[in-house]
Amino acid sequence: MFSVFLKGKGGKGVASFVGGALALDFPRTLMGIALFFLVLLPTRFVSLASLTASLALTFLMLHAYGLAAWPAILWTGLVFWKHRENIRRLKAGTERRLFDKKGE
């Protein structure tokens, strides 16, 4: 979430979550990835798709593994924390959509 390659400014937290989840439970993670695209394609909000998919994947993991899925709960909490500005912009209607140019 705080990549040295991005000068500590974040990025790729959801990708790290998905990578770990793929290693742990491939089928459920594929469901989460499918949900990501089901949200992304009609809305073009990457942040909304990421938040929805990470939350859904956590519930899928909890359903399958019970409280042994606690790392997914923590990671999703971190994803939501890091996306708090995106959540504010989504609520305000100012979040940028995928493929929108700056200033639009």
C-alpha positions in Angstrom: 0.0 0.0 0.0 3.0 2.3 0.5 5.2 1.2 -2.4 8.8 2.6 -2.5 8.4 2.6 -6.3 5.6 5.1 -5.9 7.5 7.2 -3.3 5.3 5.9 -0.4 2.2 7.4 -1.9 0.2 4.1 -2.1 -1.3 2.2 -4.9 -1.6 -1.5 -5.6 -3.1 -2.4 -2.2 -6.1 -4.1 -3.8 -3.8 -5.9 -6.2 -1.7 -7.2 -3.3 -5.0 -8.4 -1.6 -6.1 -10.2 -4.7 -2.7 -11.8 -5.2 -2.7 -13.2 -1.7 -6.3 -14.3 -2.0 -5.6 -16.1 -5.3 -2.9 -18.1 -3.6 -5.2 -19.0 -0.8 -8.5 -19.6 -2.5 -8.5 -19.4 -6.3 -12.2 -20.1 -7.0 -13.6 -17.5 -4.5 -11.0 -15.0 -5.7 -12.2 -15.5 -9.3 -15.7 -14.7 -8.1 -14.4 -11.4 -6.5 -12.6 -10.5 -9.7 -15.7 -11.2 -11.7 -17.7 -8.9 -9.3 -15.0 -6.2 -9.8 -15.7 -6.2 -13.5 -19.4 -6.4 -13.1 -19.2 -3.2 -11.1 -16.5 -1.5 -13.2 -18.0 -2.0 -16.6 -21.3 -0.2 -16.1 -20.0 2.5 -13.6 -16.4 3.0 -14.7 -15.5 3.7 -11.1 -12.4 1.7 -10.3 -12.6 2.7 -6.6 -16.2 1.5 -6.2 -15.4 -1.8 -8.0 -12.3 -2.3 -5.8 -14.2 -1.7 -2.6 -17.2 -3.8 -3.6 -15.0 -6.7 -4.7 -12.7 -6.6 -1.6 -15.8 -6.6 0.7 -17.5 -9.4 -1.2 -14.3 -11.5 -1.2 -14.0 -11.0 2.5 -17.5 -12.3 3.0 -16.9 -15.2 0.8 -13.7 -16.1 2.8 -15.6 -15.7 6.1 -18.4 -18.0 4.8 -15.8 -20.6 3.8 -13.3 -20.4 6.6 -15.1 -18.6 9.5 -12.9 -16.5 11.7 -9.8 -18.1 10.2 -10.3 -15.5 7.5 -9.4 -12.7 9.9 -6.5 -11.5 7.7 -9.0 -10.7 4.9 -11.0 -8.7 7.4 -8.0 -6.6 8.3 -6.9 -6.2 4.7 -10.4 -5.0 3.6 -10.4 -2.6 6.5 -7.1 -1.2 5.2 -8.4 -1.0 1.7 -11.4 1.0 2.9 -9.2 3.2 5.0 -6.9 3.9 2.0 -9.9 4.7 -0.2 -11.6 7.1 2.2 -11.0 10.1 -0.1 -12.4 8.1 -3.0 -15.5 7.3 -0.9 -15.9 11.0 -0.1 -15.7 11.8 -3.8 -18.1 9.0 -4.7 -20.6 10.5 -2.2 -20.1 14.0 -3.6 -20.4 12.8 -7.2 -16.9 14.1 -8.0 -15.0 10.8 -8.4 -13.3 10.4 -11.7 -14.4 7.5 -13.9 -12.1 5.2 -15.8 -10.9 6.8 -19.1 -12.1 10.3 -18.1 -9.6 13.0 -18.8 -8.4 15.2 -16.0 -10.7 18.2 -15.5 -13.8 16.5 -16.8 
